[in-house]
Amino acid sequence: MVSAENARQAVGVVGNVLSFGLFLAPVPTFVRIWKRKAVEDFSPLPYLVTLLNCMLWVFYGLPVVHPGTILVSTINGVGVVLEAIYLCIFIFYSPNRLRLRLLKIVAFEVVFMAGVVMGVILVAHTHHMRQIIVGVLSVVFCTGMYASPLSILRLVIKTKSVEYLPFYLCLAGLFNGACWATYALIRFDIFVLIPNGLGALLGAVQVLIYFCYYRSTPKKEAKSEPHPPNALSQPPTRGDLPAAAV
């Protein structure tokens, strides 16, 4: 019989694979930016939020904060690297004024994260207290990241078109949220459960809305790559994700 801990580890490995796929979702966007040598109307906000989110979850999963949750740290460590690469590309091809603003925001995030690490280590002397502090911060940013696609849903409902709602990304977000929510339930972890339960719910809503408006989406002739009507209609890095990863 498979033990609960072995089942949890297996679910965590599956979650790592799903989250890795979600972290790669923005690659087509950055290939486009690289080819056109400009960021156009794309928004850097999803990548900035995801970078900070991943850094917090890396810290949360370390043994110094939450022993036995290293799989949370591994995938979010990958997320930190990928989001840093995305932001480097975005900053490189941004206008000077935007580039300077982004560099300041990234510097602030790094300083903020360093402050969190030092504060938690020096002030909180038990794993329980460290988990509460880092967990609350992680839930806030992860929930905000999962909520970012809501602007896309409003656009879909308004236009009755799913042109800018990527079905497979929504489906992957649903499975990713469900997987990490299951991981959190096997050995109960409220801080992993809350954002991923919400992520699974949002993914289910996105899939449902996709099927509701799929038939009403105008069929267009083959043309050049469509450009979304606003920056936030680009698929976020979630995790929708994420991935959020957790």
C-alpha positions in Angstrom: 0.0 0.0 0.0 1.3 3.4 -0.9 1.9 5.7 2.1 0.5 9.2 2.3 3.9 10.7 2.1 4.9 8.7 -1.0 1.6 9.7 -2.6 2.3 13.4 -1.7 5.7 13.2 -3.3 4.3 11.7 -6.5 1.6 14.4 -6.7 4.3 17.0 -6.1 6.4 15.6 -9.0 3.4 15.8 -11.3 2.8 19.3 -10.1 6.4 20.2 -11.0 5.9 19.0 -14.5 2.6 20.8 -15.0 4.0 24.0 -13.5 7.1 23.9 -15.7 4.8 23.7 -18.7 2.9 26.8 -17.5 6.2 28.7 -16.9 7.0 28.1 -20.6 3.7 29.5 -21.8 5.1 33.1 -22.4 7.8 31.8 -24.7 5.9 32.7 -27.9 5.4 36.2 -26.6 9.1 36.7 -26.1 10.0 35.1 -29.4 7.7 37.8 -31.0 9.4 40.5 -28.9 12.8 39.3 -29.9 11.9 39.1 -33.6 10.3 42.6 -33.6 12.9 44.2 -31.4 10.1 45.9 -29.4 7.8 45.1 -26.5 4.9 46.8 -28.3 1.8 46.9 -26.0 2.7 43.8 -23.9 2.6 44.4 -20.2 5.5 43.5 -17.9 3.2 43.2 -14.9 2.5 39.4 -15.0 6.2 38.7 -15.1 7.1 41.1 -12.3 4.3 39.6 -10.1 5.3 36.0 -10.9 9.0 36.7 -10.2 8.2 37.9 -6.6 5.7 35.1 -6.2 8.2 32.5 -7.1 10.9 33.9 -4.8 8.5 33.8 -1.9 7.5 30.2 -2.6 11.2 29.1 -3.0 11.8 30.5 0.5 8.6 28.9 1.9 9.6 25.4 0.7 13.1 25.4 2.1 13.7 23.3 5.3 14.5 26.4 7.3 10.8 27.5 6.9 8.8 24.4 6.0 10.7 21.0 6.2 9.5 18.3 3.8 8.2 20.7 1.2 11.3 20.9 -1.0 9.3 20.2 -4.2 7.6 23.6 -3.8 11.1 25.2 -3.8 12.4 23.2 -6.8 9.8 24.2 -9.3 9.6 27.8 -8.1 13.4 28.0 -8.4 13.0 27.1 -12.0 10.3 29.8 -12.2 12.6 32.4 -10.8 15.2 31.7 -13.5 12.7 31.7 -16.3 10.9 34.9 -15.1 14.3 36.6 -14.8 15.1 35.6 -18.4 11.7 37.0 -19.6 12.3 40.2 -17.7 15.8 40.6 -19.0 14.4 40.3 -22.6 11.6 42.7 -21.8 13.9 45.3 -20.3 16.4 45.0 -23.1 13.8 45.8 -25.8 11.9 48.4 -23.7 12.0 52.2 -24.3 14.5 54.0 -22.1 11.9 55.4 -19.7 10.2 52.1 -19.2 13.5 50.2 -18.9 14.6 52.4 -16.0 11.2 52.0 -14.3 11.4 48.2 -14.6 15.0 48.1 -13.3 13.8 50.0 -10.2 10.9 47.6 -9.7 13.1 44.5 -10.0 15.6 46.1 -7.6 12.8 46.8 -5.1 11.6 43.2 -5.4 15.1 41.8 -4.7 15.6 44.2 -1.7 12.1 43.3 -0.4 12.8 39.6 -0.7 16.1 40.0 1.1 14.3 41.9 3.8 11.7 39.1 4.2 14.4 36.4 4.4 16.5 38.3 7.0 13.4 39.4 9.0 11.9 35.9 9.2 15.2 34.2 10.1 16.0 36.8 12.8 12.6 37.4 14.3 10.7 34.1 13.9 12.5 31.3 15.7 10.1 28.4 15.1 9.1 26.7 11.9 5.4 27.3 12.7 5.9 31.1 12.9 8.0 31.2 9.8 5.4 29.3 7.9 2.7 31.7 8.9 4.7 34.8 7.9 6.0 33.5 4.6 2.8 31.6 3.9 0.6 34.7 4.2 2.8 36.7 1.9 3.0 33.9 -0.6 -0.8 33.5 -0.6 -1.4 37.2 -1.2 0.9 37.4 -4.2 -0.1 34.0 -5.6 -3.8 34.8 -5.4 -3.2 38.1 -7.2 -1.4 36.2 -9.9 -4.2 33.7 -10.3 -6.7 36.6 -10.5 -4.9 38.4 -13.3 -6.8 36.5 -16.1 -10.1 38.0 -15.0 -9.6 40.8 -17.5 -9.5 38.2 -20.3 -12.8 36.7 -19.1 -14.5 40.1 -19.2 -13.2 40.6 -22.7 -14.5 37.1 -23.8 -18.0 37.8 -22.3 -18.1 41.3 -23.8 -17.0 40.2 -27.3 -18.5 36.7 -27.2 -15.2 35.5 -28.7 -12.6 33.2 -27.3 -9.9 34.4 -29.7 -7.7 35.6 -26.8 -8.5 32.8 -24.4 -6.0 30.0 -24.9 -7.9 26.8 -24.2 -4.9 24.5 -23.5 -3.3 27.0 -21.2 -6.6 27.3 -19.3 -6.9 23.5 -19.1 -3.3 23.2 -17.9 -4.0 25.8 -15.3 -7.0 23.8 -14.1 -4.9 20.6 -13.7 -2.0 22.5 -12.1 -4.2 24.1 -9.5 -6.0 20.8 -8.8 -2.7 19.0 -8.5 -1.1 21.4 -6.0 -4.4 21.6 -4.1 -4.3 17.8 -3.8 -0.7 18.0 -2.7 -1.7 20.4 0.1 -4.6 18.2 1.2 -2.5 15.0 1.6 -0.5 16.7 4.4 -2.7 19.7 5.1 -1.1 23.0 4.2 -3.5 25.8 4.1 -1.1 28.2 2.5 -0.6 26.0 -0.5 -4.3 25.0 -0.6 -5.9 28.5 -0.7 -4.3 29.9 -3.9 -4.3 26.6 -5.7 -7.9 25.8 -4.8 -8.7 29.3 -6.2 -6.5 28.5 -9.3 -8.3 25.3 -10.0 -11.7 27.0 -9.6 -10.6 29.8 -11.9 -9.3 27.3 -14.5 -12.6 25.5 -14.4 -14.5 28.8 -15.0 -12.2 29.6 -17.9 -12.8 26.2 -19.5 -16.5 26.5 -19.0 -16.6 30.0 -20.5 -14.5 28.8 -23.4 -17.1 26.2 -24.3 -19.9 28.6 -23.8 -18.5 31.1 -26.4 -16.5 28.9 -28.7 -19.3 28.6 -31.2 -20.0 32.3 -31.2 -16.4 33.2 -32.0 -16.1 34.6 -35.5 -14.2 32.4 -37.9 -11.5 34.5 -39.6 -9.3 33.9 -42.6 -5.7 33.1 -42.1 -3.8 36.2 -41.3 -0.7 37.6 -39.5 -0.4 36.9 -35.8 -3.3 38.7 -34.0 -2.5 41.4 -31.6 -4.7 41.6 -28.5 -6.7 44.7 -27.8 -4.9 45.4 -24.5 -1.8 44.3 -22.8 -3.5 42.2 -20.1 -5.2 40.0 -22.7 -1.9 38.2 -23.2 -1.8 34.9 -21.4 -0.2 35.6 -18.0 2.7 33.5 -16.7 0.6 31.9 -14.0 -0.3 30.3 -14.1 -2.1 31.3 -15.9 0.4 30.7 -13.6 2.4 29.9 -12.0 2.0 28.8 -12.7 1.8 29.8 -10.6 3.7 26.9 -9.5 1.9 26.6 -6.2 
